[in-house]
């Protein structure tokens, strides 16, 4: 059996109020660092971490490094765990996107699986590369605990893939900064053990 921990990176500017961040390389805020530290302490003594993979963006690398410091290991960056590409929407607020692409934004917010973001990725493209990345790391690690430190978009499509949900379920899943989601992988099947654990962040 392989246990899989999906951890979203800590807080960055642009989550609240939201902008389309995507591939923008934003650093963790001070609160984001504290979230990562609290998550590392929460896992210590409860979970024996194996290999840690992370998105190449600095917010994920920093979160993974903080986790790895506690467990005396090192993270491996994986390019296919990168955030969705928002193309022409990158760095814009919802209102800014609505002013220029009102119809496309409405489809994104209601039927994201039907959206082609101008100059960016579709959910199908994101899901395909994430599924391939997941299959690759599972082939390398047939036992133990794997950790993927990545983005909310990646966690959403990964869970849709693992649990057999359609991509139309994308918005029903909302991982929090440094939320922990646990999956078990046995005999080529996934089971969800917990979704978006955040009790370690209560005092922040």
PyMOL commands that place a pseudoatom at each C-alpha (Angstrom):
pseudoatom trace, name=CA, resn=UNK, resi=1, chain=A, elem=C, hetatm=0, pos=[0.000, 0.000, 0.000]
pseudoatom trace, name=CA, resn=UNK, resi=2, chain=A, elem=C, hetatm=0, pos=[1.092, 3.538, -0.737]
pseudoatom trace, name=CA, resn=UNK, resi=3, chain=A, elem=C, hetatm=0, pos=[-0.175, 6.400, 1.384]
pseudoatom trace, name=CA, resn=UNK, resi=4, chain=A, elem=C, hetatm=0, pos=[-0.407, 9.720, -0.387]
pseudoatom trace, name=CA, resn=UNK, resi=5, chain=A, elem=C, hetatm=0, pos=[-0.485, 13.103, 1.332]
pseudoatom trace, name=CA, resn=UNK, resi=6, chain=A, elem=C, hetatm=0, pos=[-1.573, 16.059, -0.776]
pseudoatom trace, name=CA, resn=UNK, resi=7, chain=A, elem=C, hetatm=0, pos=[-0.596, 19.358, 0.820]
pseudoatom trace, name=CA, resn=UNK, resi=8, chain=A, elem=C, hetatm=0, pos=[-1.400, 22.750, -0.623]
pseudoatom trace, name=CA, resn=UNK, resi=9, chain=A, elem=C, hetatm=0, pos=[1.314, 25.385, -0.237]
pseudoatom trace, name=CA, resn=UNK, resi=10, chain=A, elem=C, hetatm=0, pos=[1.036, 28.044, 2.473]
pseudoatom trace, name=CA, resn=UNK, resi=11, chain=A, elem=C, hetatm=0, pos=[-0.591, 31.429, 2.091]
pseudoatom trace, name=CA, resn=UNK, resi=12, chain=A, elem=C, hetatm=0, pos=[0.584, 33.876, -0.578]
pseudoatom trace, name=CA, resn=UNK, resi=13, chain=A, elem=C, hetatm=0, pos=[-0.603, 37.320, -1.618]
pseudoatom trace, name=CA, resn=UNK, resi=14, chain=A, elem=C, hetatm=0, pos=[-3.436, 37.031, -4.108]
pseudoatom trace, name=CA, resn=UNK, resi=15, chain=A, elem=C, hetatm=0, pos=[-5.476, 34.353, -2.338]
pseudoatom trace, name=CA, resn=UNK, resi=16, chain=A, elem=C, hetatm=0, pos=[-7.657, 36.866, -0.488]
pseudoatom trace, name=CA, resn=UNK, resi=17, chain=A, elem=C, hetatm=0, pos=[-8.686, 39.043, -2.259]
pseudoatom trace, name=CA, resn=UNK, resi=18, chain=A, elem=C, hetatm=0, pos=[-8.176, 36.596, -5.099]
pseudoatom trace, name=CA, resn=UNK, resi=19, chain=A, elem=C, hetatm=0, pos=[-6.288, 37.064, -8.320]
pseudoatom trace, name=CA, resn=UNK, resi=20, chain=A, elem=C, hetatm=0, pos=[-5.552, 34.493, -11.008]
pseudoatom trace, name=CA, resn=UNK, resi=21, chain=A, elem=C, hetatm=0, pos=[-2.126, 33.431, -9.742]
pseudoatom trace, name=CA, resn=UNK, resi=22, chain=A, elem=C, hetatm=0, pos=[-1.292, 30.313, -11.753]
pseudoatom trace, name=CA, resn=UNK, resi=23, chain=A, elem=C, hetatm=0, pos=[2.369, 30.307, -12.757]
pseudoatom trace, name=CA, resn=UNK, resi=24, chain=A, elem=C, hetatm=0, pos=[3.169, 33.611, -11.007]
pseudoatom trace, name=CA, resn=UNK, resi=25, chain=A, elem=C, hetatm=0, pos=[6.065, 32.851, -8.667]
pseudoatom trace, name=CA, resn=UNK, resi=26, chain=A, elem=C, hetatm=0, pos=[4.778, 34.339, -5.421]
pseudoatom trace, name=CA, resn=UNK, resi=27, chain=A, elem=C, hetatm=0, pos=[6.606, 33.884, -2.096]
pseudoatom trace, name=CA, resn=UNK, resi=28, chain=A, elem=C, hetatm=0, pos=[4.916, 32.683, 1.058]
pseudoatom trace, name=CA, resn=UNK, resi=29, chain=A, elem=C, hetatm=0, pos=[3.623, 35.394, 3.339]
pseudoatom trace, name=CA, resn=UNK, resi=30, chain=A, elem=C, hetatm=0, pos=[4.737, 35.398, 6.963]
pseudoatom trace, name=CA, resn=UNK, resi=31, chain=A, elem=C, hetatm=0, pos=[1.487, 33.619, 7.799]
pseudoatom trace, name=CA, resn=UNK, resi=32, chain=A, elem=C, hetatm=0, pos=[2.202, 31.107, 5.043]
pseudoatom trace, name=CA, resn=UNK, resi=33, chain=A, elem=C, hetatm=0, pos=[5.549, 30.267, 6.653]
pseudoatom trace, name=CA, resn=UNK, resi=34, chain=A, elem=C, hetatm=0, pos=[3.839, 29.794, 10.005]
pseudoatom trace, name=CA, resn=UNK, resi=35, chain=A, elem=C, hetatm=0, pos=[1.246, 27.537, 8.372]
pseudoatom trace, name=CA, resn=UNK, resi=36, chain=A, elem=C, hetatm=0, pos=[3.969, 25.357, 6.886]
pseudoatom trace, name=CA, resn=UNK, resi=37, chain=A, elem=C, hetatm=0, pos=[5.779, 25.161, 10.225]
pseudoatom trace, name=CA, resn=UNK, resi=38, chain=A, elem=C, hetatm=0, pos=[2.576, 24.218, 12.044]
pseudoatom trace, name=CA, resn=UNK, resi=39, chain=A, elem=C, hetatm=0, pos=[1.871, 21.538, 9.446]
pseudoatom trace, name=CA, resn=UNK, resi=40, chain=A, elem=C, hetatm=0, pos=[5.360, 20.094, 9.862]
pseudoatom trace, name=CA, resn=UNK, resi=41, chain=A, elem=C, hetatm=0, pos=[4.888, 19.916, 13.632]
pseudoatom trace, name=CA, resn=UNK, resi=42, chain=A, elem=C, hetatm=0, pos=[1.451, 18.370, 13.204]
pseudoatom trace, name=CA, resn=UNK, resi=43, chain=A, elem=C, hetatm=0, pos=[2.838, 15.587, 11.011]
pseudoatom trace, name=CA, resn=UNK, resi=44, chain=A, elem=C, hetatm=0, pos=[5.847, 14.916, 13.229]
pseudoatom trace, name=CA, resn=UNK, resi=45, chain=A, elem=C, hetatm=0, pos=[5.210, 11.892, 15.413]
pseudoatom trace, name=CA, resn=UNK, resi=46, chain=A, elem=C, hetatm=0, pos=[2.020, 11.045, 13.523]
pseudoatom trace, name=CA, resn=UNK, resi=47, chain=A, elem=C, hetatm=0, pos=[3.297, 10.253, 10.040]
pseudoatom trace, name=CA, resn=UNK, resi=48, chain=A, elem=C, hetatm=0, pos=[6.508, 8.678, 8.773]
pseudoatom trace, name=CA, resn=UNK, resi=49, chain=A, elem=C, hetatm=0, pos=[7.158, 10.695, 5.636]
pseudoatom trace, name=CA, resn=UNK, resi=50, chain=A, elem=C, hetatm=0, pos=[8.793, 9.057, 2.661]
pseudoatom trace, name=CA, resn=UNK, resi=51, chain=A, elem=C, hetatm=0, pos=[9.595, 10.915, -0.537]
pseudoatom trace, name=CA, resn=UNK, resi=52, chain=A, elem=C, hetatm=0, pos=[8.402, 14.509, -0.859]
pseudoatom trace, name=CA, resn=UNK, resi=53, chain=A, elem=C, hetatm=0, pos=[7.660, 15.944, -4.307]
pseudoatom trace, name=CA, resn=UNK, resi=54, chain=A, elem=C, hetatm=0, pos=[6.710, 19.556, -4.971]
pseudoatom trace, name=CA, resn=UNK, resi=55, chain=A, elem=C, hetatm=0, pos=[5.802, 21.988, -7.703]
pseudoatom trace, name=CA, resn=UNK, resi=56, chain=A, elem=C, hetatm=0, pos=[8.765, 24.042, -8.951]
pseudoatom trace, name=CA, resn=UNK, resi=57, chain=A, elem=C, hetatm=0, pos=[7.150, 27.343, -7.911]
pseudoatom trace, name=CA, resn=UNK, resi=58, chain=A, elem=C, hetatm=0, pos=[8.793, 28.903, -4.859]
pseudoatom trace, name=CA, resn=UNK, resi=59, chain=A, elem=C, hetatm=0, pos=[5.655, 28.867, -2.691]
pseudoatom trace, name=CA, resn=UNK, resi=60, chain=A, elem=C, hetatm=0, pos=[5.575, 25.077, -2.951]
pseudoatom trace, name=CA, resn=UNK, resi=61, chain=A, elem=C, hetatm=0, pos=[9.339, 24.637, -2.702]
pseudoatom trace, name=CA, resn=UNK, resi=62, chain=A, elem=C, hetatm=0, pos=[9.431, 26.736, 0.494]
pseudoatom trace, name=CA, resn=UNK, resi=63, chain=A, elem=C, hetatm=0, pos=[6.493, 24.843, 2.020]
pseudoatom trace, name=CA, resn=UNK, resi=64, chain=A, elem=C, hetatm=0, pos=[8.113, 21.514, 1.140]
pseudoatom trace, name=CA, resn=UNK, resi=65, chain=A, elem=C, hetatm=0, pos=[11.485, 22.624, 2.497]
pseudoatom trace, name=CA, resn=UNK, resi=66, chain=A, elem=C, hetatm=0, pos=[9.914, 23.522, 5.849]
pseudoatom trace, name=CA, resn=UNK, resi=67, chain=A, elem=C, hetatm=0, pos=[8.270, 20.083, 6.025]
pseudoatom trace, name=CA, resn=UNK, resi=68, chain=A, elem=C, hetatm=0, pos=[11.506, 18.364, 5.032]
pseudoatom trace, name=CA, resn=UNK, resi=69, chain=A, elem=C, hetatm=0, pos=[13.571, 20.233, 7.626]
pseudoatom trace, name=CA, resn=UNK, resi=70, chain=A, elem=C, hetatm=0, pos=[11.447, 18.660, 10.340]
pseudoatom trace, name=CA, resn=UNK, resi=71, chain=A, elem=C, hetatm=0, pos=[11.919, 15.176, 8.859]
pseudoatom trace, name=CA, resn=UNK, resi=72, chain=A, elem=C, hetatm=0, pos=[15.566, 15.591, 7.830]
pseudoatom trace, name=CA, resn=UNK, resi=73, chain=A, elem=C, hetatm=0, pos=[14.936, 14.871, 4.176]
pseudoatom trace, name=CA, resn=UNK, resi=74, chain=A, elem=C, hetatm=0, pos=[14.885, 16.862, 0.937]
pseudoatom trace, name=CA, resn=UNK, resi=75, chain=A, elem=C, hetatm=0, pos=[12.099, 17.590, -1.527]
pseudoatom trace, name=CA, resn=UNK, resi=76, chain=A, elem=C, hetatm=0, pos=[12.214, 16.739, -5.219]
pseudoatom trace, name=CA, resn=UNK, resi=77, chain=A, elem=C, hetatm=0, pos=[10.741, 19.297, -7.615]
pseudoatom trace, name=CA, resn=UNK, resi=78, chain=A, elem=C, hetatm=0, pos=[8.405, 17.842, -10.231]
pseudoatom trace, name=CA, resn=UNK, resi=79, chain=A, elem=C, hetatm=0, pos=[7.521, 20.105, -13.182]
pseudoatom trace, name=CA, resn=UNK, resi=80, chain=A, elem=C, hetatm=0, pos=[4.194, 18.389, -13.832]
pseudoatom trace, name=CA, resn=UNK, resi=81, chain=A, elem=C, hetatm=0, pos=[2.952, 19.431, -10.359]
pseudoatom trace, name=CA, resn=UNK, resi=82, chain=A, elem=C, hetatm=0, pos=[3.050, 23.076, -11.465]
pseudoatom trace, name=CA, resn=UNK, resi=83, chain=A, elem=C, hetatm=0, pos=[-0.073, 25.213, -11.179]
pseudoatom trace, name=CA, resn=UNK, resi=84, chain=A, elem=C, hetatm=0, pos=[-2.538, 25.643, -14.023]
pseudoatom trace, name=CA, resn=UNK, resi=85, chain=A, elem=C, hetatm=0, pos=[-1.510, 28.207, -16.622]
pseudoatom trace, name=CA, resn=UNK, resi=86, chain=A, elem=C, hetatm=0, pos=[-3.995, 31.091, -16.617]
pseudoatom trace, name=CA, resn=UNK, resi=87, chain=A, elem=C, hetatm=0, pos=[-2.509, 32.610, -19.738]
pseudoatom trace, name=CA, resn=UNK, resi=88, chain=A, elem=C, hetatm=0, pos=[-3.916, 36.078, -20.394]
pseudoatom trace, name=CA, resn=UNK, resi=89, chain=A, elem=C, hetatm=0, pos=[-5.736, 36.035, -17.049]
pseudoatom trace, name=CA, resn=UNK, resi=90, chain=A, elem=C, hetatm=0, pos=[-2.550, 35.745, -14.960]
pseudoatom trace, name=CA, resn=UNK, resi=91, chain=A, elem=C, hetatm=0, pos=[-2.259, 38.456, -12.333]
pseudoatom trace, name=CA, resn=UNK, resi=92, chain=A, elem=C, hetatm=0, pos=[-5.770, 39.781, -12.925]
pseudoatom trace, name=CA, resn=UNK, resi=93, chain=A, elem=C, hetatm=0, pos=[-8.659, 39.996, -10.480]
pseudoatom trace, name=CA, resn=UNK, resi=94, chain=A, elem=C, hetatm=0, pos=[-12.031, 38.421, -11.206]
pseudoatom trace, name=CA, resn=UNK, resi=95, chain=A, elem=C, hetatm=0, pos=[-13.483, 41.844, -11.979]
pseudoatom trace, name=CA, resn=UNK, resi=96, chain=A, elem=C, hetatm=0, pos=[-10.668, 42.614, -14.413]
pseudoatom trace, name=CA, resn=UNK, resi=97, chain=A, elem=C, hetatm=0, pos=[-11.243, 39.325, -16.217]
pseudoatom trace, name=CA, resn=UNK, resi=98, chain=A, elem=C, hetatm=0, pos=[-15.015, 39.882, -16.222]
pseudoatom trace, name=CA, resn=UNK, resi=99, chain=A, elem=C, hetatm=0, pos=[-14.559, 43.259, -17.911]
pseudoatom trace, name=CA, resn=UNK, resi=100, chain=A, elem=C, hetatm=0, pos=[-12.728, 41.722, -20.891]
pseudoatom trace, name=CA, resn=UNK, resi=101, chain=A, elem=C, hetatm=0, pos=[-13.872, 38.085, -21.006]
pseudoatom trace, name=CA, resn=UNK, resi=102, chain=A, elem=C, hetatm=0, pos=[-17.352, 38.027, -19.385]
pseudoatom trace, name=CA, resn=UNK, resi=103, chain=A, elem=C, hetatm=0, pos=[-18.630, 34.934, -21.211]
pseudoatom trace, name=CA, resn=UNK, resi=104, chain=A, elem=C, hetatm=0, pos=[-15.445, 32.935, -20.713]
pseudoatom trace, name=CA, resn=UNK, resi=105, chain=A, elem=C, hetatm=0, pos=[-15.366, 33.803, -17.014]
pseudoatom trace, name=CA, resn=UNK, resi=106, chain=A, elem=C, hetatm=0, pos=[-18.985, 32.753, -16.542]
pseudoatom trace, name=CA, resn=UNK, resi=107, chain=A, elem=C, hetatm=0, pos=[-18.231, 29.379, -18.102]
pseudoatom trace, name=CA, resn=UNK, resi=108, chain=A, elem=C, hetatm=0, pos=[-15.115, 29.018, -15.909]
pseudoatom trace, name=CA, resn=UNK, resi=109, chain=A, elem=C, hetatm=0, pos=[-17.111, 29.698, -12.742]
pseudoatom trace, name=CA, resn=UNK, resi=110, chain=A, elem=C, hetatm=0, pos=[-20.042, 27.433, -13.641]
pseudoatom trace, name=CA, resn=UNK, resi=111, chain=A, elem=C, hetatm=0, pos=[-18.676, 24.756, -16.002]
pseudoatom trace, name=CA, resn=UNK, resi=112, chain=A, elem=C, hetatm=0, pos=[-14.880, 24.868, -15.695]
pseudoatom trace, name=CA, resn=UNK, resi=113, chain=A, elem=C, hetatm=0, pos=[-14.442, 21.657, -17.699]
pseudoatom trace, name=CA, resn=UNK, resi=114, chain=A, elem=C, hetatm=0, pos=[-15.749, 23.520, -20.776]
pseudoatom trace, name=CA, resn=UNK, resi=115, chain=A, elem=C, hetatm=0, pos=[-13.396, 26.490, -20.495]
pseudoatom trace, name=CA, resn=UNK, resi=116, chain=A, elem=C, hetatm=0, pos=[-10.396, 27.274, -22.655]
pseudoatom trace, name=CA, resn=UNK, resi=117, chain=A, elem=C, hetatm=0, pos=[-8.559, 30.049, -20.804]
pseudoatom trace, name=CA, resn=UNK, resi=118, chain=A, elem=C, hetatm=0, pos=[-7.141, 32.485, -23.395]
pseudoatom trace, name=CA, resn=UNK, resi=119, chain=A, elem=C, hetatm=0, pos=[-3.492, 31.554, -23.827]
pseudoatom trace, name=CA, resn=UNK, resi=120, chain=A, elem=C, hetatm=0, pos=[-3.670, 29.103, -20.931]
pseudoatom trace, name=CA, resn=UNK, resi=121, chain=A, elem=C, hetatm=0, pos=[-4.528, 25.495, -20.110]
pseudoatom trace, name=CA, resn=UNK, resi=122, chain=A, elem=C, hetatm=0, pos=[-7.801, 23.660, -20.137]
pseudoatom trace, name=CA, resn=UNK, resi=123, chain=A, elem=C, hetatm=0, pos=[-8.766, 21.455, -17.190]
pseudoatom trace, name=CA, resn=UNK, resi=124, chain=A, elem=C, hetatm=0, pos=[-8.390, 18.443, -19.470]
pseudoatom trace, name=CA, resn=UNK, resi=125, chain=A, elem=C, hetatm=0, pos=[-4.767, 19.367, -20.185]
pseudoatom trace, name=CA, resn=UNK, resi=126, chain=A, elem=C, hetatm=0, pos=[-4.085, 19.985, -16.509]
pseudoatom trace, name=CA, resn=UNK, resi=127, chain=A, elem=C, hetatm=0, pos=[-5.722, 16.703, -15.519]
pseudoatom trace, name=CA, resn=UNK, resi=128, chain=A, elem=C, hetatm=0, pos=[-3.765, 14.750, -18.132]
pseudoatom trace, name=CA, resn=UNK, resi=129, chain=A, elem=C, hetatm=0, pos=[-0.360, 15.960, -16.985]
pseudoatom trace, name=CA, resn=UNK, resi=130, chain=A, elem=C, hetatm=0, pos=[-1.231, 15.553, -13.310]
pseudoatom trace, name=CA, resn=UNK, resi=131, chain=A, elem=C, hetatm=0, pos=[-2.503, 11.992, -13.861]
pseudoatom trace, name=CA, resn=UNK, resi=132, chain=A, elem=C, hetatm=0, pos=[0.690, 11.132, -15.725]
pseudoatom trace, name=CA, resn=UNK, resi=133, chain=A, elem=C, hetatm=0, pos=[2.813, 12.615, -12.944]
pseudoatom trace, name=CA, resn=UNK, resi=134, chain=A, elem=C, hetatm=0, pos=[0.875, 10.694, -10.306]
pseudoatom trace, name=CA, resn=UNK, resi=135, chain=A, elem=C, hetatm=0, pos=[1.232, 7.407, -12.191]
pseudoatom trace, name=CA, resn=UNK, resi=136, chain=A, elem=C, hetatm=0, pos=[4.968, 8.002, -12.518]
pseudoatom trace, name=CA, resn=UNK, resi=137, chain=A, elem=C, hetatm=0, pos=[5.620, 8.616, -8.846]
pseudoatom trace, name=CA, resn=UNK, resi=138, chain=A, elem=C, hetatm=0, pos=[3.421, 5.682, -7.825]
pseudoatom trace, name=CA, resn=UNK, resi=139, chain=A, elem=C, hetatm=0, pos=[5.438, 3.362, -10.072]
pseudoatom trace, name=CA, resn=UNK, resi=140, chain=A, elem=C, hetatm=0, pos=[8.592, 4.469, -8.252]
pseudoatom trace, name=CA, resn=UNK, resi=141, chain=A, elem=C, hetatm=0, pos=[7.116, 4.143, -4.754]
pseudoatom trace, name=CA, resn=UNK, resi=142, chain=A, elem=C, hetatm=0, pos=[5.050, 1.007, -4.256]
pseudoatom trace, name=CA, resn=UNK, resi=143, chain=A, elem=C, hetatm=0, pos=[5.069, 1.284, -0.452]
pseudoatom trace, name=CA, resn=UNK, resi=144, chain=A, elem=C, hetatm=0, pos=[5.361, 3.919, 2.232]
pseudoatom trace, name=CA, resn=UNK, resi=145, chain=A, elem=C, hetatm=0, pos=[4.129, 7.498, 2.350]
pseudoatom trace, name=CA, resn=UNK, resi=146, chain=A, elem=C, hetatm=0, pos=[4.430, 9.955, -0.522]
pseudoatom trace, name=CA, resn=UNK, resi=147, chain=A, elem=C, hetatm=0, pos=[3.909, 13.688, -0.105]
pseudoatom trace, name=CA, resn=UNK, resi=148, chain=A, elem=C, hetatm=0, pos=[2.929, 16.019, -2.951]
pseudoatom trace, name=CA, resn=UNK, resi=149, chain=A, elem=C, hetatm=0, pos=[3.189, 19.730, -2.108]
pseudoatom trace, name=CA, resn=UNK, resi=150, chain=A, elem=C, hetatm=0, pos=[1.340, 21.547, -4.831]
pseudoatom trace, name=CA, resn=UNK, resi=151, chain=A, elem=C, hetatm=0, pos=[-1.489, 23.909, -5.778]
pseudoatom trace, name=CA, resn=UNK, resi=152, chain=A, elem=C, hetatm=0, pos=[-5.226, 23.905, -5.233]
pseudoatom trace, name=CA, resn=UNK, resi=153, chain=A, elem=C, hetatm=0, pos=[-5.881, 23.396, -8.964]
pseudoatom trace, name=CA, resn=UNK, resi=154, chain=A, elem=C, hetatm=0, pos=[-3.612, 20.341, -9.044]
pseudoatom trace, name=CA, resn=UNK, resi=155, chain=A, elem=C, hetatm=0, pos=[-5.154, 18.850, -5.899]
pseudoatom trace, name=CA, resn=UNK, resi=156, chain=A, elem=C, hetatm=0, pos=[-8.650, 19.344, -7.301]
pseudoatom trace, name=CA, resn=UNK, resi=157, chain=A, elem=C, hetatm=0, pos=[-8.012, 17.570, -10.597]
pseudoatom trace, name=CA, resn=UNK, resi=158, chain=A, elem=C, hetatm=0, pos=[-5.917, 14.893, -8.894]
pseudoatom trace, name=CA, resn=UNK, resi=159, chain=A, elem=C, hetatm=0, pos=[-8.811, 14.075, -6.565]
pseudoatom trace, name=CA, resn=UNK, resi=160, chain=A, elem=C, hetatm=0, pos=[-11.248, 14.028, -9.487]
pseudoatom trace, name=CA, resn=UNK, resi=161, chain=A, elem=C, hetatm=0, pos=[-8.937, 11.523, -11.205]
pseudoatom trace, name=CA, resn=UNK, resi=162, chain=A, elem=C, hetatm=0, pos=[-8.311, 9.365, -8.139]
pseudoatom trace, name=CA, resn=UNK, resi=163, chain=A, elem=C, hetatm=0, pos=[-11.931, 9.227, -6.991]
pseudoatom trace, name=CA, resn=UNK, resi=164, chain=A, elem=C, hetatm=0, pos=[-13.535, 8.868, -10.405]
pseudoatom trace, name=CA, resn=UNK, resi=165, chain=A, elem=C, hetatm=0, pos=[-15.236, 12.254, -10.290]
pseudoatom trace, name=CA, resn=UNK, resi=166, chain=A, elem=C, hetatm=0, pos=[-15.934, 14.270, -13.438]
pseudoatom trace, name=CA, resn=UNK, resi=167, chain=A, elem=C, hetatm=0, pos=[-14.008, 17.501, -13.946]
pseudoatom trace, name=CA, resn=UNK, resi=168, chain=A, elem=C, hetatm=0, pos=[-17.321, 19.311, -13.499]
pseudoatom trace, name=CA, resn=UNK, resi=169, chain=A, elem=C, hetatm=0, pos=[-16.778, 18.592, -9.775]
pseudoatom trace, name=CA, resn=UNK, resi=170, chain=A, elem=C, hetatm=0, pos=[-13.737, 20.897, -9.786]
pseudoatom trace, name=CA, resn=UNK, resi=171, chain=A, elem=C, hetatm=0, pos=[-15.302, 23.658, -7.680]
pseudoatom trace, name=CA, resn=UNK, resi=172, chain=A, elem=C, hetatm=0, pos=[-16.809, 21.266, -5.118]
pseudoatom trace, name=CA, resn=UNK, resi=173, chain=A, elem=C, hetatm=0, pos=[-13.274, 20.633, -3.776]
pseudoatom trace, name=CA, resn=UNK, resi=174, chain=A, elem=C, hetatm=0, pos=[-11.610, 23.529, -1.988]
pseudoatom trace, name=CA, resn=UNK, resi=175, chain=A, elem=C, hetatm=0, pos=[-8.229, 22.722, -0.394]
pseudoatom trace, name=CA, resn=UNK, resi=176, chain=A, elem=C, hetatm=0, pos=[-7.011, 25.363, 2.067]
pseudoatom trace, name=CA, resn=UNK, resi=177, chain=A, elem=C, hetatm=0, pos=[-3.446, 26.675, 2.316]
pseudoatom trace, name=CA, resn=UNK, resi=178, chain=A, elem=C, hetatm=0, pos=[-1.474, 23.902, 4.058]
pseudoatom trace, name=CA, resn=UNK, resi=179, chain=A, elem=C, hetatm=0, pos=[-4.556, 21.696, 4.231]
pseudoatom trace, name=CA, resn=UNK, resi=180, chain=A, elem=C, hetatm=0, pos=[-3.674, 17.979, 4.271]
pseudoatom trace, name=CA, resn=UNK, resi=181, chain=A, elem=C, hetatm=0, pos=[-5.582, 15.429, 2.200]
pseudoatom trace, name=CA, resn=UNK, resi=182, chain=A, elem=C, hetatm=0, pos=[-4.816, 11.722, 2.685]
pseudoatom trace, name=CA, resn=UNK, resi=183, chain=A, elem=C, hetatm=0, pos=[-5.320, 8.960, 0.137]
pseudoatom trace, name=CA, resn=UNK, resi=184, chain=A, elem=C, hetatm=0, pos=[-4.477, 5.270, 0.215]
pseudoatom trace, name=CA, resn=UNK, resi=185, chain=A, elem=C, hetatm=0, pos=[-3.510, 3.431, -2.977]
pseudoatom trace, name=CA, resn=UNK, resi=186, chain=A, elem=C, hetatm=0, pos=[-3.971, -0.342, -2.940]
pseudoatom trace, name=CA, resn=UNK, resi=187, chain=A, elem=C, hetatm=0, pos=[-4.314, -2.718, -5.892]
pseudoatom trace, name=CA, resn=UNK, resi=188, chain=A, elem=C, hetatm=0, pos=[-4.547, 0.200, -8.328]
pseudoatom trace, name=CA, resn=UNK, resi=189, chain=A, elem=C, hetatm=0, pos=[-7.445, 1.770, -6.448]
pseudoatom trace, name=CA, resn=UNK, resi=190, chain=A, elem=C, hetatm=0, pos=[-7.587, 4.942, -4.362]
pseudoatom trace, name=CA, resn=UNK, resi=191, chain=A, elem=C, hetatm=0, pos=[-9.537, 5.516, -1.181]
pseudoatom trace, name=CA, resn=UNK, resi=192, chain=A, elem=C, hetatm=0, pos=[-9.927, 8.885, 0.505]
pseudoatom trace, name=CA, resn=UNK, resi=193, chain=A, elem=C, hetatm=0, pos=[-8.936, 8.790, 4.176]
pseudoatom trace, name=CA, resn=UNK, resi=194, chain=A, elem=C, hetatm=0, pos=[-9.359, 12.493, 4.931]
pseudoatom trace, name=CA, resn=UNK, resi=195, chain=A, elem=C, hetatm=0, pos=[-9.829, 15.754, 3.072]
pseudoatom trace, name=CA, resn=UNK, resi=196, chain=A, elem=C, hetatm=0, pos=[-8.310, 19.132, 3.910]
pseudoatom trace, name=CA, resn=UNK, resi=197, chain=A, elem=C, hetatm=0, pos=[-7.156, 18.632, 7.495]
pseudoatom trace, name=CA, resn=UNK, resi=198, chain=A, elem=C, hetatm=0, pos=[-6.580, 22.116, 8.951]
pseudoatom trace, name=CA, resn=UNK, resi=199, chain=A, elem=C, hetatm=0, pos=[-6.765, 21.588, 12.703]
pseudoatom trace, name=CA, resn=UNK, resi=200, chain=A, elem=C, hetatm=0, pos=[-3.054, 22.383, 12.953]
pseudoatom trace, name=CA, resn=UNK, resi=201, chain=A, elem=C, hetatm=0, pos=[-3.789, 25.920, 11.725]
pseudoatom trace, name=CA, resn=UNK, resi=202, chain=A, elem=C, hetatm=0, pos=[-6.482, 26.831, 14.245]
pseudoatom trace, name=CA, resn=UNK, resi=203, chain=A, elem=C, hetatm=0, pos=[-4.335, 29.219, 16.282]
pseudoatom trace, name=CA, resn=UNK, resi=204, chain=A, elem=C, hetatm=0, pos=[-2.822, 31.079, 13.322]
for i in range(1, 204): cmd.bond("trace and resi %d" % i, "trace and resi %d" % (i + 1))
show_as sticks, trace
zoom trace
